[in-house]
Amino acid sequence: MNTFPASTEMLCSENESPVTTVVGSDYCPRLAASCPKKPAGRKKFQETRHPIYRGVRLRKSGKWVCEVREPNKKSRIWLGTFKTAEMAARAHDVAALALRGRGACLNYADSAWRLRIPETTCHKDIQKAAAEAALAFEAEKSDATMENGLNMEEATAVASQAEVNDTTTNHGLNMEETTVVTSQAEVNDTIADHGVDMEETIVEAVFT
């Protein structure tokens, strides 16, 4: 994690974020997906950068980290470690908008109007806003997953009920068919019995 001089905090109130000029009807954000990254200069090391998201790298632990470079400086602002690349990408967008305004390259097009952007370029303010954006993204994703799960359960319940209804209908038809067959068998037996009775009556009449 980068360390910052104490003088940085003293300048926080003076460094206003350019975010006030971001939102507008004519604003079309520049997206990371449409701006391919340059190949990494370190050929001897494994590439850890995310193939699309800006400012996002993968750790050996499987978690994702995010940091952004300050405009016209070599220093970077550390934004934190996150469970998913998407959370880190949201954190990056907050910092990019706070530091660069309309000139920011964003990972998500809706970040410009959905995220709370800090009013200053103070490192602590940016880090706090980035953490809030990442947690909000995770919460929205969890809610969507739960909603999809409930929809799947409802669909499964409806499908099961439909199967029960079909089974009941089929059993009803089978019962009707069985009843018809039974009735027909009874009729046949009755006719056969009547035939035998008629034959016996005729034989008795002849011998009498």
Contacts in CASP RR format, 6 or more apart in sequence:
PFRMAT RR
TARGET T0000
AUTHOR 0000-0000-0000
METHOD contacts of the structure
MODEL  1
MNTFPASTEMLCSENESPVTTVVGSDYCPRLAASCPKKPAGRKKFQETRH
PIYRGVRLRKSGKWVCEVREPNKKSRIWLGTFKTAEMAARAHDVAALALR
GRGACLNYADSAWRLRIPETTCHKDIQKAAAEAALAFEAEKSDATMENGL
NMEEATAVASQAEVNDTTTNHGLNMEETTVVTSQAEVNDTIADHGVDMEE
TIVEAVFT
1 78 0 8 1.000
1 80 0 8 1.000
2 67 0 8 1.000
2 75 0 8 1.000
2 76 0 8 1.000
2 77 0 8 1.000
2 78 0 8 1.000
4 75 0 8 1.000
4 123 0 8 1.000
8 122 0 8 1.000
8 123 0 8 1.000
9 122 0 8 1.000
9 123 0 8 1.000
9 124 0 8 1.000
11 122 0 8 1.000
12 120 0 8 1.000
12 121 0 8 1.000
12 122 0 8 1.000
12 124 0 8 1.000
12 125 0 8 1.000
13 120 0 8 1.000
13 122 0 8 1.000
15 120 0 8 1.000
15 121 0 8 1.000
15 122 0 8 1.000
16 119 0 8 1.000
16 120 0 8 1.000
16 121 0 8 1.000
17 97 0 8 1.000
17 98 0 8 1.000
17 99 0 8 1.000
17 101 0 8 1.000
17 117 0 8 1.000
17 118 0 8 1.000
17 119 0 8 1.000
17 120 0 8 1.000
17 121 0 8 1.000
18 98 0 8 1.000
18 99 0 8 1.000
18 100 0 8 1.000
18 101 0 8 1.000
18 102 0 8 1.000
19 97 0 8 1.000
19 98 0 8 1.000
19 101 0 8 1.000
19 117 0 8 1.000
19 118 0 8 1.000
19 119 0 8 1.000
21 101 0 8 1.000
21 102 0 8 1.000
22 97 0 8 1.000
22 101 0 8 1.000
22 102 0 8 1.000
22 104 0 8 1.000
22 112 0 8 1.000
22 117 0 8 1.000
23 112 0 8 1.000
23 113 0 8 1.000
27 102 0 8 1.000
27 112 0 8 1.000
29 104 0 8 1.000
29 106 0 8 1.000
29 109 0 8 1.000
29 111 0 8 1.000
29 112 0 8 1.000
30 103 0 8 1.000
30 104 0 8 1.000
30 105 0 8 1.000
30 106 0 8 1.000
31 105 0 8 1.000
31 106 0 8 1.000
31 107 0 8 1.000
31 108 0 8 1.000
31 109 0 8 1.000
32 52 0 8 1.000
32 53 0 8 1.000
32 54 0 8 1.000
32 105 0 8 1.000
32 106 0 8 1.000
32 107 0 8 1.000
33 52 0 8 1.000
35 105 0 8 1.000
37 49 0 8 1.000
37 51 0 8 1.000
37 54 0 8 1.000
40 47 0 8 1.000
40 49 0 8 1.000
48 57 0 8 1.000
48 58 0 8 1.000
48 59 0 8 1.000
49 55 0 8 1.000
49 56 0 8 1.000
49 57 0 8 1.000
49 58 0 8 1.000
50 56 0 8 1.000
50 57 0 8 1.000
50 58 0 8 1.000
50 64 0 8 1.000
50 85 0 8 1.000
50 88 0 8 1.000
50 89 0 8 1.000
52 107 0 8 1.000
53 85 0 8 1.000
53 88 0 8 1.000
53 89 0 8 1.000
53 92 0 8 1.000
53 107 0 8 1.000
54 89 0 8 1.000
54 92 0 8 1.000
54 96 0 8 1.000
54 105 0 8 1.000
54 106 0 8 1.000
54 107 0 8 1.000
55 66 0 8 1.000
55 67 0 8 1.000
55 68 0 8 1.000
55 88 0 8 1.000
55 92 0 8 1.000
56 64 0 8 1.000
56 65 0 8 1.000
56 66 0 8 1.000
56 85 0 8 1.000
56 88 0 8 1.000
56 89 0 8 1.000
56 92 0 8 1.000
56 107 0 8 1.000
57 64 0 8 1.000
57 65 0 8 1.000
57 66 0 8 1.000
58 64 0 8 1.000
58 65 0 8 1.000
58 85 0 8 1.000
59 65 0 8 1.000
59 81 0 8 1.000
63 81 0 8 1.000
63 82 0 8 1.000
63 83 0 8 1.000
64 81 0 8 1.000
64 82 0 8 1.000
64 83 0 8 1.000
64 84 0 8 1.000
64 85 0 8 1.000
64 87 0 8 1.000
64 88 0 8 1.000
65 79 0 8 1.000
65 80 0 8 1.000
65 81 0 8 1.000
65 82 0 8 1.000
65 88 0 8 1.000
66 79 0 8 1.000
66 80 0 8 1.000
66 82 0 8 1.000
66 88 0 8 1.000
66 89 0 8 1.000
66 91 0 8 1.000
66 92 0 8 1.000
66 130 0 8 1.000
67 76 0 8 1.000
67 77 0 8 1.000
67 78 0 8 1.000
67 79 0 8 1.000
67 80 0 8 1.000
68 76 0 8 1.000
68 77 0 8 1.000
68 79 0 8 1.000
68 92 0 8 1.000
68 95 0 8 1.000
68 96 0 8 1.000
68 99 0 8 1.000
69 75 0 8 1.000
69 76 0 8 1.000
69 77 0 8 1.000
70 76 0 8 1.000
70 77 0 8 1.000
70 99 0 8 1.000
70 121 0 8 1.000
71 99 0 8 1.000
71 100 0 8 1.000
77 95 0 8 1.000
77 99 0 8 1.000
77 123 0 8 1.000
77 126 0 8 1.000
77 127 0 8 1.000
78 127 0 8 1.000
79 88 0 8 1.000
79 91 0 8 1.000
79 92 0 8 1.000
79 95 0 8 1.000
79 126 0 8 1.000
79 127 0 8 1.000
79 130 0 8 1.000
79 131 0 8 1.000
80 88 0 8 1.000
80 91 0 8 1.000
80 127 0 8 1.000
80 130 0 8 1.000
80 131 0 8 1.000
82 88 0 8 1.000
82 91 0 8 1.000
82 134 0 8 1.000
83 138 0 8 1.000
84 138 0 8 1.000
86 137 0 8 1.000
86 141 0 8 1.000
87 134 0 8 1.000
87 135 0 8 1.000
87 137 0 8 1.000
87 138 0 8 1.000
88 134 0 8 1.000
89 107 0 8 1.000
89 108 0 8 1.000
90 107 0 8 1.000
90 108 0 8 1.000
90 111 0 8 1.000
90 115 0 8 1.000
90 130 0 8 1.000
90 133 0 8 1.000
90 134 0 8 1.000
90 136 0 8 1.000
90 137 0 8 1.000
91 130 0 8 1.000
91 131 0 8 1.000
91 133 0 8 1.000
91 134 0 8 1.000
92 107 0 8 1.000
92 130 0 8 1.000
93 104 0 8 1.000
93 106 0 8 1.000
93 107 0 8 1.000
93 108 0 8 1.000
93 111 0 8 1.000
93 115 0 8 1.000
93 133 0 8 1.000
94 111 0 8 1.000
94 115 0 8 1.000
94 116 0 8 1.000
94 117 0 8 1.000
94 118 0 8 1.000
94 126 0 8 1.000
94 129 0 8 1.000
94 130 0 8 1.000
94 133 0 8 1.000
95 126 0 8 1.000
95 129 0 8 1.000
95 130 0 8 1.000
96 104 0 8 1.000
96 105 0 8 1.000
96 106 0 8 1.000
97 104 0 8 1.000
97 106 0 8 1.000
97 111 0 8 1.000
97 112 0 8 1.000
97 115 0 8 1.000
97 117 0 8 1.000
98 117 0 8 1.000
98 118 0 8 1.000
98 120 0 8 1.000
98 121 0 8 1.000
98 125 0 8 1.000
98 126 0 8 1.000
98 129 0 8 1.000
99 121 0 8 1.000
99 126 0 8 1.000
106 112 0 8 1.000
108 114 0 8 1.000
111 133 0 8 1.000
115 129 0 8 1.000
115 133 0 8 1.000
116 129 0 8 1.000
116 132 0 8 1.000
116 133 0 8 1.000
117 129 0 8 1.000
118 125 0 8 1.000
118 126 0 8 1.000
118 128 0 8 1.000
118 129 0 8 1.000
119 125 0 8 1.000
END
